[in-house]
């Protein structure tokens, strides 16, 4: 049985001339941490898996910036 999963885009950003998004399915992991994922925006706006290890630090930084904005009530 196929289930549709809805995602919310939290943030869009550009790095090294490529577009990326941070998104969530609004769930929490087993430790109670809010699930946030990252993907590259490819052709025709389709999300693509990120296989470049170098971008992981950028995702971590963007997730922290997002969390700070939430805490400050900016989002």
mmCIF file of the N, C-alpha and C atoms, coordinates in Angstrom:
data_MODEL
# 
_entry.id   MODEL 
# 
loop_
_atom_site.group_PDB 
_atom_site.id 
_atom_site.type_symbol 
_atom_site.label_atom_id 
_atom_site.label_alt_id 
_atom_site.label_comp_id 
_atom_site.label_asym_id 
_atom_site.label_entity_id 
_atom_site.label_seq_id 
_atom_site.pdbx_PDB_ins_code 
_atom_site.Cartn_x 
_atom_site.Cartn_y 
_atom_site.Cartn_z 
_atom_site.occupancy 
_atom_site.B_iso_or_equiv 
_atom_site.pdbx_formal_charge 
_atom_site.auth_seq_id 
_atom_site.auth_comp_id 
_atom_site.auth_asym_id 
_atom_site.auth_atom_id 
_atom_site.pdbx_PDB_model_num 
ATOM 1   N N  . UNK A 1 1  ? 0.836  -1.180 0.000   1.00 0.00 ? 1  UNK A N  1 
ATOM 2   C CA . UNK A 1 1  ? 0.000  0.000  0.000   1.00 0.00 ? 1  UNK A CA 1 
ATOM 3   C C  . UNK A 1 1  ? 0.882  1.245  0.000   1.00 0.00 ? 1  UNK A C  1 
ATOM 4   N N  . UNK A 1 2  ? 0.732  2.085  -1.005  1.00 0.00 ? 2  UNK A N  1 
ATOM 5   C CA . UNK A 1 2  ? 1.492  3.325  -1.087  1.00 0.00 ? 2  UNK A CA 1 
ATOM 6   C C  . UNK A 1 2  ? 0.835  4.394  -0.234  1.00 0.00 ? 2  UNK A C  1 
ATOM 7   N N  . UNK A 1 3  ? 1.678  5.134  0.483   1.00 0.00 ? 3  UNK A N  1 
ATOM 8   C CA . UNK A 1 3  ? 1.180  6.244  1.285   1.00 0.00 ? 3  UNK A CA 1 
ATOM 9   C C  . UNK A 1 3  ? 1.849  7.520  0.808   1.00 0.00 ? 3  UNK A C  1 
ATOM 10  N N  . UNK A 1 4  ? 1.060  8.559  0.675   1.00 0.00 ? 4  UNK A N  1 
ATOM 11  C CA . UNK A 1 4  ? 1.624  9.851  0.347   1.00 0.00 ? 4  UNK A CA 1 
ATOM 12  C C  . UNK A 1 4  ? 2.148  10.485 1.624   1.00 0.00 ? 4  UNK A C  1 
ATOM 13  N N  . UNK A 1 5  ? 3.334  11.027 1.554   1.00 0.00 ? 5  UNK A N  1 
ATOM 14  C CA . UNK A 1 5  ? 3.915  11.740 2.692   1.00 0.00 ? 5  UNK A CA 1 
ATOM 15  C C  . UNK A 1 5  ? 4.027  13.200 2.304   1.00 0.00 ? 5  UNK A C  1 
ATOM 16  N N  . UNK A 1 6  ? 3.544  14.063 3.162   1.00 0.00 ? 6  UNK A N  1 
ATOM 17  C CA . UNK A 1 6  ? 3.633  15.495 2.897   1.00 0.00 ? 6  UNK A CA 1 
ATOM 18  C C  . UNK A 1 6  ? 4.860  16.058 3.597   1.00 0.00 ? 6  UNK A C  1 
ATOM 19  N N  . UNK A 1 7  ? 5.529  16.950 2.900   1.00 0.00 ? 7  UNK A N  1 
ATOM 20  C CA . UNK A 1 7  ? 6.711  17.610 3.437   1.00 0.00 ? 7  UNK A CA 1 
ATOM 21  C C  . UNK A 1 7  ? 6.495  19.113 3.419   1.00 0.00 ? 7  UNK A C  1 
ATOM 22  N N  . UNK A 1 8  ? 7.134  19.791 4.347   1.00 0.00 ? 8  UNK A N  1 
ATOM 23  C CA . UNK A 1 8  ? 7.139  21.252 4.375   1.00 0.00 ? 8  UNK A CA 1 
ATOM 24  C C  . UNK A 1 8  ? 8.553  21.731 4.116   1.00 0.00 ? 8  UNK A C  1 
ATOM 25  N N  . UNK A 1 9  ? 8.694  22.673 3.199   1.00 0.00 ? 9  UNK A N  1 
ATOM 26  C CA . UNK A 1 9  ? 9.999  23.268 2.946   1.00 0.00 ? 9  UNK A CA 1 
ATOM 27  C C  . UNK A 1 9  ? 10.253 24.316 4.016   1.00 0.00 ? 9  UNK A C  1 
ATOM 28  N N  . UNK A 1 10 ? 11.365 24.166 4.710   1.00 0.00 ? 10 UNK A N  1 
ATOM 29  C CA . UNK A 1 10 ? 11.718 25.074 5.788   1.00 0.00 ? 10 UNK A CA 1 
ATOM 30  C C  . UNK A 1 10 ? 12.572 26.237 5.303   1.00 0.00 ? 10 UNK A C  1 
ATOM 31  N N  . UNK A 1 11 ? 13.478 25.944 4.368   1.00 0.00 ? 11 UNK A N  1 
ATOM 32  C CA . UNK A 1 11 ? 14.415 26.964 3.926   1.00 0.00 ? 11 UNK A CA 1 
ATOM 33  C C  . UNK A 1 11 ? 14.977 26.588 2.565   1.00 0.00 ? 11 UNK A C  1 
ATOM 34  N N  . UNK A 1 12 ? 15.155 27.597 1.734   1.00 0.00 ? 12 UNK A N  1 
ATOM 35  C CA . UNK A 1 12 ? 15.828 27.418 0.448   1.00 0.00 ? 12 UNK A CA 1 
ATOM 36  C C  . UNK A 1 12 ? 17.113 28.230 0.496   1.00 0.00 ? 12 UNK A C  1 
ATOM 37  N N  . UNK A 1 13 ? 18.174 27.701 -0.126  1.00 0.00 ? 13 UNK A N  1 
ATOM 38  C CA . UNK A 1 13 ? 19.417 28.450 -0.188  1.00 0.00 ? 13 UNK A CA 1 
ATOM 39  C C  . UNK A 1 13 ? 20.247 28.007 -1.384  1.00 0.00 ? 13 UNK A C  1 
ATOM 40  N N  . UNK A 1 14 ? 21.188 28.850 -1.761  1.00 0.00 ? 14 UNK A N  1 
ATOM 41  C CA . UNK A 1 14 ? 22.086 28.563 -2.869  1.00 0.00 ? 14 UNK A CA 1 
ATOM 42  C C  . UNK A 1 14 ? 23.503 28.461 -2.324  1.00 0.00 ? 14 UNK A C  1 
ATOM 43  N N  . UNK A 1 15 ? 24.210 27.455 -2.770  1.00 0.00 ? 15 UNK A N  1 
ATOM 44  C CA . UNK A 1 15 ? 25.600 27.255 -2.369  1.00 0.00 ? 15 UNK A CA 1 
ATOM 45  C C  . UNK A 1 15 ? 26.364 26.754 -3.584  1.00 0.00 ? 15 UNK A C  1 
ATOM 46  N N  . UNK A 1 16 ? 27.447 27.408 -3.886  1.00 0.00 ? 16 UNK A N  1 
ATOM 47  C CA . UNK A 1 16 ? 28.295 27.010 -5.014  1.00 0.00 ? 16 UNK A CA 1 
ATOM 48  C C  . UNK A 1 16 ? 27.493 26.903 -6.309  1.00 0.00 ? 16 UNK A C  1 
ATOM 49  N N  . UNK A 1 17 ? 26.604 27.892 -6.509  1.00 0.00 ? 17 UNK A N  1 
ATOM 50  C CA . UNK A 1 17 ? 25.758 28.007 -7.704  1.00 0.00 ? 17 UNK A CA 1 
ATOM 51  C C  . UNK A 1 17 ? 24.749 26.877 -7.876  1.00 0.00 ? 17 UNK A C  1 
ATOM 52  N N  . UNK A 1 18 ? 24.449 26.140 -6.803  1.00 0.00 ? 18 UNK A N  1 
ATOM 53  C CA . UNK A 1 18 ? 23.431 25.100 -6.842  1.00 0.00 ? 18 UNK A CA 1 
ATOM 54  C C  . UNK A 1 18 ? 22.371 25.433 -5.799  1.00 0.00 ? 18 UNK A C  1 
ATOM 55  N N  . UNK A 1 19 ? 21.126 25.077 -6.083  1.00 0.00 ? 19 UNK A N  1 
ATOM 56  C CA . UNK A 1 19 ? 20.025 25.366 -5.170  1.00 0.00 ? 19 UNK A CA 1 
ATOM 57  C C  . UNK A 1 19 ? 19.731 24.146 -4.302  1.00 0.00 ? 19 UNK A C  1 
ATOM 58  N N  . UNK A 1 20 ? 19.466 24.427 -3.027  1.00 0.00 ? 20 UNK A N  1 
ATOM 59  C CA . UNK A 1 20 ? 19.179 23.385 -2.045  1.00 0.00 ? 20 UNK A CA 1 
ATOM 60  C C  . UNK A 1 20 ? 17.967 23.772 -1.223  1.00 0.00 ? 20 UNK A C  1 
ATOM 61  N N  . UNK A 1 21 ? 17.365 22.775 -0.560  1.00 0.00 ? 21 UNK A N  1 
ATOM 62  C CA . UNK A 1 21 ? 16.278 23.028 0.375   1.00 0.00 ? 21 UNK A CA 1 
ATOM 63  C C  . UNK A 1 21 ? 16.497 22.197 1.634   1.00 0.00 ? 21 UNK A C  1 
ATOM 64  N N  . UNK A 1 22 ? 16.004 22.738 2.739   1.00 0.00 ? 22 UNK A N  1 
ATOM 65  C CA . UNK A 1 22 ? 15.843 21.976 3.961   1.00 0.00 ? 22 UNK A CA 1 
ATOM 66  C C  . UNK A 1 22 ? 14.354 21.740 4.088   1.00 0.00 ? 22 UNK A C  1 
ATOM 67  N N  . UNK A 1 23 ? 13.944 20.523 4.410   1.00 0.00 ? 23 UNK A N  1 
ATOM 68  C CA . UNK A 1 23 ? 12.525 20.206 4.486   1.00 0.00 ? 23 UNK A CA 1 
ATOM 69  C C  . UNK A 1 23 ? 12.278 19.216 5.623   1.00 0.00 ? 23 UNK A C  1 
ATOM 70  N N  . UNK A 1 24 ? 11.012 19.052 5.993   1.00 0.00 ? 24 UNK A N  1 
ATOM 71  C CA . UNK A 1 24 ? 10.649 18.149 7.073   1.00 0.00 ? 24 UNK A CA 1 
ATOM 72  C C  . UNK A 1 24 ? 9.354  17.421 6.747   1.00 0.00 ? 24 UNK A C  1 
ATOM 73  N N  . UNK A 1 25 ? 9.206  16.266 7.359   1.00 0.00 ? 25 UNK A N  1 
ATOM 74  C CA . UNK A 1 25 ? 7.937  15.545 7.293   1.00 0.00 ? 25 UNK A CA 1 
ATOM 75  C C  . UNK A 1 25 ? 7.160  15.738 8.599   1.00 0.00 ? 25 UNK A C  1 
ATOM 76  N N  . UNK A 1 26 ? 7.634  16.671 9.422   1.00 0.00 ? 26 UNK A N  1 
ATOM 77  C CA . UNK A 1 26 ? 7.008  17.037 10.696  1.00 0.00 ? 26 UNK A CA 1 
ATOM 78  C C  . UNK A 1 26 ? 6.918  15.867 11.673  1.00 0.00 ? 26 UNK A C  1 
ATOM 79  N N  . UNK A 1 27 ? 7.954  15.021 11.666  1.00 0.00 ? 27 UNK A N  1 
ATOM 80  C CA . UNK A 1 27 ? 8.030  13.917 12.614  1.00 0.00 ? 27 UNK A CA 1 
ATOM 81  C C  . UNK A 1 27 ? 9.281  14.094 13.476  1.00 0.00 ? 27 UNK A C  1 
ATOM 82  N N  . UNK A 1 28 ? 9.375  13.250 14.484  1.00 0.00 ? 28 UNK A N  1 
ATOM 83  C CA . UNK A 1 28 ? 10.516 13.262 15.391  1.00 0.00 ? 28 UNK A CA 1 
ATOM 84  C C  . UNK A 1 28 ? 11.178 11.890 15.381  1.00 0.00 ? 28 UNK A C  1 
ATOM 85  N N  . UNK A 1 29 ? 12.489 11.868 15.601  1.00 0.00 ? 29 UNK A N  1 
ATOM 86  C CA . UNK A 1 29 ? 13.169 10.582 15.671  1.00 0.00 ? 29 UNK A CA 1 
ATOM 87  C C  . UNK A 1 29 ? 12.973 9.962  17.050  1.00 0.00 ? 29 UNK A C  1 
ATOM 88  N N  . UNK A 1 30 ? 13.583 8.805  17.276  1.00 0.00 ? 30 UNK A N  1 
ATOM 89  C CA . UNK A 1 30 ? 13.396 8.077  18.533  1.00 0.00 ? 30 UNK A CA 1 
ATOM 90  C C  . UNK A 1 30 ? 13.934 8.816  19.754  1.00 0.00 ? 30 UNK A C  1 
ATOM 91  N N  . UNK A 1 31 ? 14.782 9.820  19.538  1.00 0.00 ? 31 UNK A N  1 
ATOM 92  C CA . UNK A 1 31 ? 15.311 10.634 20.635  1.00 0.00 ? 31 UNK A CA 1 
ATOM 93  C C  . UNK A 1 31 ? 14.516 11.914 20.846  1.00 0.00 ? 31 UNK A C  1 
ATOM 94  N N  . UNK A 1 32 ? 13.467 12.102 20.029  1.00 0.00 ? 32 UNK A N  1 
ATOM 95  C CA . UNK A 1 32 ? 12.645 13.297 20.165  1.00 0.00 ? 32 UNK A CA 1 
ATOM 96  C C  . UNK A 1 32 ? 13.157 14.501 19.406  1.00 0.00 ? 32 UNK A C  1 
ATOM 97  N N  . UNK A 1 33 ? 14.094 14.273 18.484  1.00 0.00 ? 33 UNK A N  1 
ATOM 98  C CA . UNK A 1 33 ? 14.662 15.355 17.676  1.00 0.00 ? 33 UNK A CA 1 
ATOM 99  C C  . UNK A 1 33 ? 13.827 15.516 16.407  1.00 0.00 ? 33 UNK A C  1 
ATOM 100 N N  . UNK A 1 34 ? 13.454 16.743 16.108  1.00 0.00 ? 34 UNK A N  1 
ATOM 101 C CA . UNK A 1 34 ? 12.658 17.068 14.924  1.00 0.00 ? 34 UNK A CA 1 
ATOM 102 C C  . UNK A 1 34 ? 13.430 16.693 13.668  1.00 0.00 ? 34 UNK A C  1 
ATOM 103 N N  . UNK A 1 35 ? 12.814 15.931 12.775  1.00 0.00 ? 35 UNK A N  1 
ATOM 104 C CA . UNK A 1 35 ? 13.476 15.472 11.555  1.00 0.00 ? 35 UNK A CA 1 
ATOM 105 C C  . UNK A 1 35 ? 13.541 16.576 10.506  1.00 0.00 ? 35 UNK A C  1 
ATOM 106 N N  . UNK A 1 36 ? 14.753 16.919 10.101  1.00 0.00 ? 36 UNK A N  1 
ATOM 107 C CA . UNK A 1 36 ? 15.003 17.883 9.030   1.00 0.00 ? 36 UNK A CA 1 
ATOM 108 C C  . UNK A 1 36 ? 15.913 17.209 8.025   1.00 0.00 ? 36 UNK A C  1 
ATOM 109 N N  . UNK A 1 37 ? 15.560 17.320 6.754   1.00 0.00 ? 37 UNK A N  1 
ATOM 110 C CA . UNK A 1 37 ? 16.318 16.690 5.674   1.00 0.00 ? 37 UNK A CA 1 
ATOM 111 C C  . UNK A 1 37 ? 16.806 17.763 4.711   1.00 0.00 ? 37 UNK A C  1 
ATOM 112 N N  . UNK A 1 38 ? 17.788 17.409 3.901   1.00 0.00 ? 38 UNK A N  1 
ATOM 113 C CA . UNK A 1 38 ? 18.295 18.326 2.892   1.00 0.00 ? 38 UNK A CA 1 
ATOM 114 C C  . UNK A 1 38 ? 18.318 17.662 1.534   1.00 0.00 ? 38 UNK A C  1 
ATOM 115 N N  . UNK A 1 39 ? 18.125 18.464 0.500   1.00 0.00 ? 39 UNK A N  1 
ATOM 116 C CA . UNK A 1 39 ? 18.162 17.945 -0.859  1.00 0.00 ? 39 UNK A CA 1 
ATOM 117 C C  . UNK A 1 39 ? 18.600 19.038 -1.822  1.00 0.00 ? 39 UNK A C  1 
ATOM 118 N N  . UNK A 1 40 ? 19.121 18.599 -2.949  1.00 0.00 ? 40 UNK A N  1 
ATOM 119 C CA . UNK A 1 40 ? 19.474 19.527 -4.023  1.00 0.00 ? 40 UNK A CA 1 
ATOM 120 C C  . UNK A 1 40 ? 18.262 19.681 -4.925  1.00 0.00 ? 40 UNK A C  1 
ATOM 121 N N  . UNK A 1 41 ? 18.033 20.882 -5.403  1.00 0.00 ? 41 UNK A N  1 
ATOM 122 C CA . UNK A 1 41 ? 16.946 21.123 -6.339  1.00 0.00 ? 41 UNK A CA 1 
ATOM 123 C C  . UNK A 1 41 ? 17.513 20.935 -7.741  1.00 0.00 ? 41 UNK A C  1 
ATOM 124 N N  . UNK A 1 42 ? 17.024 19.923 -8.425  1.00 0.00 ? 42 UNK A N  1 
ATOM 125 C CA . UNK A 1 42 ? 17.535 19.598 -9.745  1.00 0.00 ? 42 UNK A CA 1 
ATOM 126 C C  . UNK A 1 42 ? 16.675 20.160 -10.855 1.00 0.00 ? 42 UNK A C  1 
ATOM 127 N N  . UNK A 1 43 ? 16.782 19.518 -11.990 1.00 0.00 ? 43 UNK A N  1 
ATOM 128 C CA . UNK A 1 43 ? 16.017 19.926 -13.164 1.00 0.00 ? 43 UNK A CA 1 
ATOM 129 C C  . UNK A 1 43 ? 14.532 19.896 -12.877 1.00 0.00 ? 43 UNK A C  1 
ATOM 130 N N  . UNK A 1 44 ? 13.835 20.862 -13.417 1.00 0.00 ? 44 UNK A N  1 
ATOM 131 C CA . UNK A 1 44 ? 12.385 20.976 -13.297 1.00 0.00 ? 44 UNK A CA 1 
ATOM 132 C C  . UNK A 1 44 ? 11.920 21.042 -11.843 1.00 0.00 ? 44 UNK A C  1 
ATOM 133 N N  . UNK A 1 45 ? 12.810 21.470 -10.939 1.00 0.00 ? 45 UNK A N  1 
ATOM 134 C CA . UNK A 1 45 ? 12.436 21.642 -9.543  1.00 0.00 ? 45 UNK A CA 1 
ATOM 135 C C  . UNK A 1 45 ? 12.332 20.365 -8.737  1.00 0.00 ? 45 UNK A C  1 
ATOM 136 N N  . UNK A 1 46 ? 12.776 19.264 -9.297  1.00 0.00 ? 46 UNK A N  1 
ATOM 137 C CA . UNK A 1 46 ? 12.714 17.984 -8.579  1.00 0.00 ? 46 UNK A CA 1 
ATOM 138 C C  . UNK A 1 46 ? 13.831 17.918 -7.547  1.00 0.00 ? 46 UNK A C  1 
ATOM 139 N N  . UNK A 1 47 ? 13.503 17.352 -6.381  1.00 0.00 ? 47 UNK A N  1 
ATOM 140 C CA . UNK A 1 47 ? 14.503 17.193 -5.337  1.00 0.00 ? 47 UNK A CA 1 
ATOM 141 C C  . UNK A 1 47 ? 15.361 15.981 -5.638  1.00 0.00 ? 47 UNK A C  1 
ATOM 142 N N  . UNK A 1 48 ? 16.672 16.153 -5.438  1.00 0.00 ? 48 UNK A N  1 
ATOM 143 C CA . UNK A 1 48 ? 17.623 15.091 -5.700  1.00 0.00 ? 48 UNK A CA 1 
ATOM 144 C C  . UNK A 1 48 ? 18.439 14.821 -4.442  1.00 0.00 ? 48 UNK A C  1 
ATOM 145 N N  . UNK A 1 49 ? 18.809 13.565 -4.280  1.00 0.00 ? 49 UNK A N  1 
ATOM 146 C CA . UNK A 1 49 ? 19.643 13.189 -3.145  1.00 0.00 ? 49 UNK A CA 1 
ATOM 147 C C  . UNK A 1 49 ? 20.984 13.914 -3.238  1.00 0.00 ? 49 UNK A C  1 
ATOM 148 N N  . UNK A 1 50 ? 21.496 14.305 -2.097  1.00 0.00 ? 50 UNK A N  1 
ATOM 149 C CA . UNK A 1 50 ? 22.793 14.977 -2.048  1.00 0.00 ? 50 UNK A CA 1 
ATOM 150 C C  . UNK A 1 50 ? 23.848 13.923 -1.766  1.00 0.00 ? 50 UNK A C  1 
ATOM 151 N N  . UNK A 1 51 ? 24.777 13.766 -2.705  1.00 0.00 ? 51 UNK A N  1 
ATOM 152 C CA . UNK A 1 51 ? 25.823 12.766 -2.523  1.00 0.00 ? 51 UNK A CA 1 
ATOM 153 C C  . UNK A 1 51 ? 27.198 13.392 -2.338  1.00 0.00 ? 51 UNK A C  1 
ATOM 154 N N  . UNK A 1 52 ? 27.230 14.708 -2.205  1.00 0.00 ? 52 UNK A N  1 
ATOM 155 C CA . UNK A 1 52 ? 28.486 15.431 -2.020  1.00 0.00 ? 52 UNK A CA 1 
ATOM 156 C C  . UNK A 1 52 ? 28.727 15.631 -0.524  1.00 0.00 ? 52 UNK A C  1 
ATOM 157 N N  . UNK A 1 53 ? 29.720 14.965 0.007   1.00 0.00 ? 53 UNK A N  1 
ATOM 158 C CA . UNK A 1 53 ? 30.023 15.044 1.435   1.00 0.00 ? 53 UNK A CA 1 
ATOM 159 C C  . UNK A 1 53 ? 30.357 16.470 1.854   1.00 0.00 ? 53 UNK A C  1 
ATOM 160 N N  . UNK A 1 54 ? 30.944 17.258 0.979   1.00 0.00 ? 54 UNK A N  1 
ATOM 161 C CA . UNK A 1 54 ? 31.340 18.624 1.312   1.00 0.00 ? 54 UNK A CA 1 
ATOM 162 C C  . UNK A 1 54 ? 30.158 19.508 1.696   1.00 0.00 ? 54 UNK A C  1 
ATOM 163 N N  . UNK A 1 55 ? 28.978 19.204 1.209   1.00 0.00 ? 55 UNK A N  1 
ATOM 164 C CA . UNK A 1 55 ? 27.811 20.037 1.487   1.00 0.00 ? 55 UNK A CA 1 
ATOM 165 C C  . UNK A 1 55 ? 27.236 19.757 2.879   1.00 0.00 ? 55 UNK A C  1 
ATOM 166 N N  . UNK A 1 56 ? 27.599 18.651 3.512   1.00 0.00 ? 56 UNK A N  1 
ATOM 167 C CA . UNK A 1 56 ? 27.008 18.304 4.810   1.00 0.00 ? 56 UNK A CA 1 
ATOM 168 C C  . UNK A 1 56 ? 27.268 19.373 5.865   1.00 0.00 ? 56 UNK A C  1 
ATOM 169 N N  . UNK A 1 57 ? 28.452 19.981 5.861   1.00 0.00 ? 57 UNK A N  1 
ATOM 170 C CA . UNK A 1 57 ? 28.740 21.067 6.809   1.00 0.00 ? 57 UNK A CA 1 
ATOM 171 C C  . UNK A 1 57 ? 27.847 22.273 6.546   1.00 0.00 ? 57 UNK A C  1 
ATOM 172 N N  . UNK A 1 58 ? 27.568 22.537 5.280   1.00 0.00 ? 58 UNK A N  1 
ATOM 173 C CA . UNK A 1 58 ? 26.695 23.658 4.922   1.00 0.00 ? 58 UNK A CA 1 
ATOM 174 C C  . UNK A 1 58 ? 25.278 23.375 5.417   1.00 0.00 ? 58 UNK A C  1 
ATOM 175 N N  . UNK A 1 59 ? 24.798 22.139 5.229   1.00 0.00 ? 59 UNK A N  1 
ATOM 176 C CA . UNK A 1 59 ? 23.474 21.773 5.730   1.00 0.00 ? 59 UNK A CA 1 
ATOM 177 C C  . UNK A 1 59 ? 23.411 21.947 7.242   1.00 0.00 ? 59 UNK A C  1 
ATOM 178 N N  . UNK A 1 60 ? 24.439 21.486 7.940   1.00 0.00 ? 60 UNK A N  1 
ATOM 179 C CA . UNK A 1 60 ? 24.465 21.630 9.398   1.00 0.00 ? 60 UNK A CA 1 
ATOM 180 C C  . UNK A 1 60 ? 24.377 23.093 9.805   1.00 0.00 ? 60 UNK A C  1 
ATOM 181 N N  . UNK A 1 61 ? 25.118 23.950 9.113   1.00 0.00 ? 61 UNK A N  1 
ATOM 182 C CA . UNK A 1 61 ? 25.095 25.384 9.414   1.00 0.00 ? 61 UNK A CA 1 
ATOM 183 C C  . UNK A 1 61 ? 23.706 25.972 9.146   1.00 0.00 ? 61 UNK A C  1 
ATOM 184 N N  . UNK A 1 62 ? 23.104 25.600 8.032   1.00 0.00 ? 62 UNK A N  1 
ATOM 185 C CA . UNK A 1 62 ? 21.783 26.137 7.687   1.00 0.00 ? 62 UNK A CA 1 
ATOM 186 C C  . UNK A 1 62 ? 20.714 25.643 8.665   1.00 0.00 ? 62 UNK A C  1 
ATOM 187 N N  . UNK A 1 63 ? 20.826 24.397 9.119   1.00 0.00 ? 63 UNK A N  1 
ATOM 188 C CA . UNK A 1 63 ? 19.880 23.880 10.105  1.00 0.00 ? 63 UNK A CA 1 
ATOM 189 C C  . UNK A 1 63 ? 20.006 24.662 11.407  1.00 0.00 ? 63 UNK A C  1 
ATOM 190 N N  . UNK A 1 64 ? 21.223 24.945 11.832  1.00 0.00 ? 64 UNK A N  1 
ATOM 191 C CA . UNK A 1 64 ? 21.426 25.728 13.059  1.00 0.00 ? 64 UNK A CA 1 
ATOM 192 C C  . UNK A 1 64 ? 20.864 27.135 12.911  1.00 0.00 ? 64 UNK A C  1 
ATOM 193 N N  . UNK A 1 65 ? 21.070 27.759 11.753  1.00 0.00 ? 65 UNK A N  1 
ATOM 194 C CA . UNK A 1 65 ? 20.502 29.089 11.508  1.00 0.00 ? 65 UNK A CA 1 
ATOM 195 C C  . UNK A 1 65 ? 18.973 29.034 11.561  1.00 0.00 ? 65 UNK A C  1 
ATOM 196 N N  . UNK A 1 66 ? 18.394 27.988 11.005  1.00 0.00 ? 66 UNK A N  1 
ATOM 197 C CA . UNK A 1 66 ? 16.940 27.841 11.031  1.00 0.00 ? 66 UNK A CA 1 
ATOM 198 C C  . UNK A 1 66 ? 16.449 27.715 12.476  1.00 0.00 ? 66 UNK A C  1 
ATOM 199 N N  . UNK A 1 67 ? 17.108 26.872 13.256  1.00 0.00 ? 67 UNK A N  1 
ATOM 200 C CA . UNK A 1 67 ? 16.719 26.682 14.655  1.00 0.00 ? 67 UNK A CA 1 
ATOM 201 C C  . UNK A 1 67 ? 16.799 27.992 15.434  1.00 0.00 ? 67 UNK A C  1 
ATOM 202 N N  . UNK A 1 68 ? 17.859 28.768 15.204  1.00 0.00 ? 68 UNK A N  1 
ATOM 203 C CA . UNK A 1 68 ? 18.002 30.053 15.895  1.00 0.00 ? 68 UNK A CA 1 
ATOM 204 C C  . UNK A 1 68 ? 16.863 31.000 15.542  1.00 0.00 ? 68 UNK A C  1 
ATOM 205 N N  . UNK A 1 69 ? 16.450 31.021 14.272  1.00 0.00 ? 69 UNK A N  1 
ATOM 206 C CA . UNK A 1 69 ? 15.335 31.878 13.862  1.00 0.00 ? 69 UNK A CA 1 
ATOM 207 C C  . UNK A 1 69 ? 14.037 31.433 14.531  1.00 0.00 ? 69 UNK A C  1 
ATOM 208 N N  . UNK A 1 70 ? 13.838 30.132 14.673  1.00 0.00 ? 70 UNK A N  1 
ATOM 209 C CA . UNK A 1 70 ? 12.640 29.625 15.339  1.00 0.00 ? 70 UNK A CA 1 
ATOM 210 C C  . UNK A 1 70 ? 12.646 30.055 16.798  1.00 0.00 ? 70 UNK A C  1 
ATOM 211 N N  . UNK A 1 71 ? 13.774 29.893 17.461  1.00 0.00 ? 71 UNK A N  1 
ATOM 212 C CA . UNK A 1 71 ? 13.885 30.267 18.879  1.00 0.00 ? 71 UNK A CA 1 
ATOM 213 C C  . UNK A 1 71 ? 13.625 31.750 19.073  1.00 0.00 ? 71 UNK A C  1 
ATOM 214 N N  . UNK A 1 72 ? 14.119 32.569 18.149  1.00 0.00 ? 72 UNK A N  1 
ATOM 215 C CA . UNK A 1 72 ? 13.931 34.024 18.246  1.00 0.00 ? 72 UNK A CA 1 
ATOM 216 C C  . UNK A 1 72 ? 12.518 34.461 17.809  1.00 0.00 ? 72 UNK A C  1 
ATOM 217 N N  . UNK A 1 73 ? 11.746 33.515 17.300  1.00 0.00 ? 73 UNK A N  1 
ATOM 218 C CA . UNK A 1 73 ? 10.395 33.845 16.860  1.00 0.00 ? 73 UNK A CA 1 
ATOM 219 C C  . UNK A 1 73 ? 10.348 34.525 15.504  1.00 0.00 ? 73 UNK A C  1 
ATOM 220 N N  . UNK A 1 74 ? 11.413 34.431 14.744  1.00 0.00 ? 74 UNK A N  1 
ATOM 221 C CA . UNK A 1 74 ? 11.474 35.037 13.415  1.00 0.00 ? 74 UNK A CA 1 
ATOM 222 C C  . UNK A 1 74 ? 10.768 34.177 12.373  1.00 0.00 ? 74 UNK A C  1 
ATOM 223 N N  . UNK A 1 75 ? 10.517 32.928 12.721  1.00 0.00 ? 75 UNK A N  1 
ATOM 224 C CA . UNK A 1 75 ? 9.828  32.013 11.799  1.00 0.00 ? 75 UNK A CA 1 
ATOM 225 C C  . UNK A 1 75 ? 8.610  31.461 12.512  1.00 0.00 ? 75 UNK A C  1 
# 
